[in-house]
Amino acid sequence: MSLTHPTPSPALDVLTIGETLVDFISTEQTEEGLRHAETFQRYLGGSPANIAVYVSKLGGHAAIVSKTGIGAFGQFLKSELRYHGVNTDYMIMDHRAHTSIIFVSRTSGTPEFEAFRDGDFQLTPEEVLPEAIARSRVIHASTFALSRRPCRDAIGKAFKLAHEQGKIVSLDPNYSPLSGLIIPKPRKCCGRCTATPPSPNRRWMTPTVFLAPVTPRKNTSKCSTTSARPRSS
């Protein structure tokens, strides 16, 4: 297992925490879903990873806390992140884990996907370094990453540290039943808070977007319109 303790500089605009995985997206468009897809191409995937990539493309400094295996897929993901300028100092490559992969159908409607998860949810609280939180302005995570432990506990630790240090905390509430997330039943309000208790009939969460200025970098030559760089055949 690889875990580094980098020098706490420079400051990071955004630190994302959660899944970095390989998306295998069908090359042919099919309206019948995955069962009719035959050929797939691999891409860098995972909401936190994509957020980090696009922060970097916009000229910001981004890093990711995530776990993959040490094999070819893990190496592919780390290479793609670095290619797009994302700091991978806090990326964990564990020989005991397999890199998570997702098969996705290419369609004009809502894509069908099937996930094979392993490494992404095995991130532990001990692998979230306080120094990473301290040097970041915004801490971002995804609901997909919250769906299983110990990654859920790792994000809880990160958010707690971020809150204590006055950081901006951001959560992508994108939810799918296929992620495995169990939503607990609403509890009666304690009476001491000012928040409105959730409705028992409410199935979806309303996203809150936080905007913060980023420090532009001089070198933005690696920007492109897709997260996967062109590869020779």
ZIZI-V46813 format. One record per residue. N is the residue number from 1. RES is the residue in one letter. NEAR is the number of other C-alpha atoms within 10 Angstrom. D_FIRST is the distance of its C-alpha to the first C-alpha in whole Angstrom. Layout:
n->[N:N]
res->[RES:RES]
near->[NEAR:NEAR]
d_first->[D_FIRST:D_FIRST]
This chain:
n->[1:2:3:4:5:6:7:8:9:10:11:12:13:14:15:16:17:18:19:20:21:22:23:24:25:26:27:28:29:30:31:32:33:34:35:36:37:38:39:40:41:42:43:44:45:46:47:48:49:50:51:52:53:54:55:56:57:58:59:60:61:62:63:64:65:66:67:68:69:70:71:72:73:74:75:76:77:78:79:80:81:82:83:84:85:86:87:88:89:90:91:92:93:94:95:96:97:98:99:100:101:102:103:104:105:106:107:108:109:110:111:112:113:114:115:116:117:118:119:120:121:122:123:124:125:126:127:128:129:130:131:132:133:134:135:136:137:138:139:140:141:142:143:144:145:146:147:148:149:150:151:152:153:154:155:156:157:158:159:160:161:162:163:164:165:166:167:168:169:170:171:172:173:174:175:176:177:178:179:180:181:182:183:184:185:186:187:188:189:190:191:192:193:194:195:196:197:198:199:200:201:202:203:204:205:206:207:208:209:210:211:212:213:214:215:216:217:218:219:220:221:222:223:224:225:226:227:228:229:230:231:232:233]
res->[M:S:L:T:H:P:T:P:S:P:A:L:D:V:L:T:I:G:E:T:L:V:D:F:I:S:T:E:Q:T:E:E:G:L:R:H:A:E:T:F:Q:R:Y:L:G:G:S:P:A:N:I:A:V:Y:V:S:K:L:G:G:H:A:A:I:V:S:K:T:G:I:G:A:F:G:Q:F:L:K:S:E:L:R:Y:H:G:V:N:T:D:Y:M:I:M:D:H:R:A:H:T:S:I:I:F:V:S:R:T:S:G:T:P:E:F:E:A:F:R:D:G:D:F:Q:L:T:P:E:E:V:L:P:E:A:I:A:R:S:R:V:I:H:A:S:T:F:A:L:S:R:R:P:C:R:D:A:I:G:K:A:F:K:L:A:H:E:Q:G:K:I:V:S:L:D:P:N:Y:S:P:L:S:G:L:I:I:P:K:P:R:K:C:C:G:R:C:T:A:T:P:P:S:P:N:R:R:W:M:T:P:T:V:F:L:A:P:V:T:P:R:K:N:T:S:K:C:S:T:T:S:A:R:P:R:S:S]
near->[13:12:13:13:10:10:9:12:9:9:14:22:23:27:29:25:30:28:32:30:32:23:20:20:21:21:15:13:14:18:15:13:17:19:9:13:19:11:11:16:12:18:19:25:20:21:22:26:28:20:19:26:28:20:21:26:24:14:18:21:24:27:30:30:26:28:32:31:22:20:14:9:19:24:15:16:21:20:15:19:24:13:16:22:24:25:21:17:16:22:22:25:22:20:14:12:20:21:26:24:24:17:21:21:28:22:16:9:9:10:16:15:16:14:15:12:17:18:26:26:25:24:29:17:17:10:17:21:17:13:13:23:20:16:17:22:21:21:26:22:28:22:19:26:30:22:19:18:15:17:27:23:17:25:26:15:18:24:22:14:16:20:13:9:12:12:18:17:19:19:18:18:15:14:16:11:10:11:17:13:15:10:9:6:9:12:9:8:12:8:8:6:8:8:8:7:13:14:9:9:7:8:10:10:11:9:11:10:10:11:9:11:8:17:13:15:12:7:10:15:8:11:18:13:8:12:19:16:15:8:5:4:3]
d_first->[0:4:7:10:13:16:20:21:24:25:26:24:27:25:21:20:18:18:17:16:17:20:23:25:29:32:34:37:39:39:41:41:37:34:36:38:35:34:33:30:28:24:24:21:22:21:24:21:20:24:25:23:24:28:28:26:29:32:31:29:25:23:19:17:14:13:10:10:9:8:12:15:15:12:13:17:16:14:17:20:19:19:22:24:23:20:18:14:13:12:11:7:6:4:6:8:9:12:13:16:20:23:26:29:33:35:38:41:40:37:34:33:29:27:24:21:18:15:12:14:15:12:12:13:15:13:11:14:15:19:19:19:21:24:24:24:28:27:24:24:23:24:26:23:20:22:23:21:19:17:17:20:20:17:20:22:21:21:24:26:24:26:29:29:29:31:29:30:28:28:28:28:30:30:30:31:31:29:26:26:27:30:32:34:38:39:40:43:43:43:46:45:43:44:42:44:43:41:44:43:44:42:39:37:36:38:35:35:35:34:35:34:35:32:32:33:32:34:32:32:33:30:31:32:33:30:26:26:27:30:29:31:32]
